[in-house]
Amino acid sequence: MSPDAFGREIANEVNACEHCVKTEGLAYIIVTDGPPQVITRYHARRLLEAMLSDQLAFLAANYTADCLMMSDDFDFADEAVADAIALLADDSRPLTHDEMEAAIATLS
């Protein structure tokens, strides 16, 4: 799926989550059960590259990273993948261009 299509597919969930943050001070994410999946360097790199190229908004990438971290159905292939996803899950501020490039470099 393209980053644009993915962003459109999860837009309602992301918007609902952001609405809750702004109105209630809490975030709600939707994590459905599914088959176990290992998140690889390729997956994490693709997510970061989609943000870097402005094909996926920070809020969508941040929401996705939160879902990956909070679901028992996802495991990370290695520490570099876990670190990259944790970096994306940090909602304190969007990543800078340099931070995204550095994270992508660690996954290559």
Phi, psi and omega in degrees: 000141179287156177301321179298313180296319178299314179301318178294322182295325182260003186305316181296320179295315180297314180297320178296320178297313180296323177299316179297320179299315183288326184264329185244348182078007179233151178250142175239130175241158180252116177236109180267154177288147178200186179289151177302141181220134175266126177273119185262175175301323178300313180299311181296318180296318180297320178296314178295318180295326177295322176291315182301323182271008180061027175270346179221125181292153179306314182300322179291317179293320179296315178299316180298315179298319177301316179299316180298321181286327187270346182270138176285350182277351181247135172237156180257137185300324180199180183296325179297320178294313179301319179295318180296317179293320178297322178298316179291329182284345179287109184266015181292333178188154175295151177290148174280165177303314181296321179295319178295316179297320179294319179294320178297319180299324181289342181265354183277000000 
